């Protein structure tokens, strides 16, 4: 029968022995000694802690990724540079608002970088558009309530037509509207533009305005209270 004596083992000299760090910290191998340790700057919580939901990893510091990141949702507080290619969607409901500070410029890039398709400058408060088209509505009914989002409204019925203006206080000061008589054979009928549907609102200091002549047009602007011809 063999006899065995005791042996001394220096555990500190074994590569990767031991694990250290605060509770919930993720482990990583140290640069010297080969041991694993953790940091309060990198933690993983299986249950709700502070304001964190269960199954949450928390990193206090910078993260560098050379590959792709896939996630169901992104919540970003500060952005310094956005460099993207391809299509991008912002927002998913009608009550979303997107705010920015500074000017906004749209060009054709390398094709035509010097000519703006759209430019909104905070320096002079002006918006420049290379070309513009507003919403067009052709109306054949005898009466029509003009919506706040409409820009060009065409009267195209042979009978008398009445157009009711949107509320000036709703569209706001500076809103512009064009009403055009497109019926070429109008003789004994007329096109009326009424502001009386909204209480004491007026158009050119009266409750209504009559468009006369052959295929005439009426240009209107709002001061936020009434409508005026220009």
Buried (B, 14 or more C-beta within 10 A) or exposed (E): EEEEEEEEEEEEEEEEEEEEBEEBBBEEEEEEBEBBBBBEEBBEBEEEEEEBEEEBEBEEEEEEEEEEEEEEEEEEEEEEEEEEEEEEEEEEEEEEEEEEEEEEEEBEEEEEEEEBEEBBBEEEEEEEEEEEEEEEBEBBEEEBEBEEEBBBBBBBBEEBBBBBBBBBBEBEEEBEBBBBBBBEEBEEBBBBBBBBEBEEBBBBEEEBBEBEEEEEBBEBBBEEEBBBEE
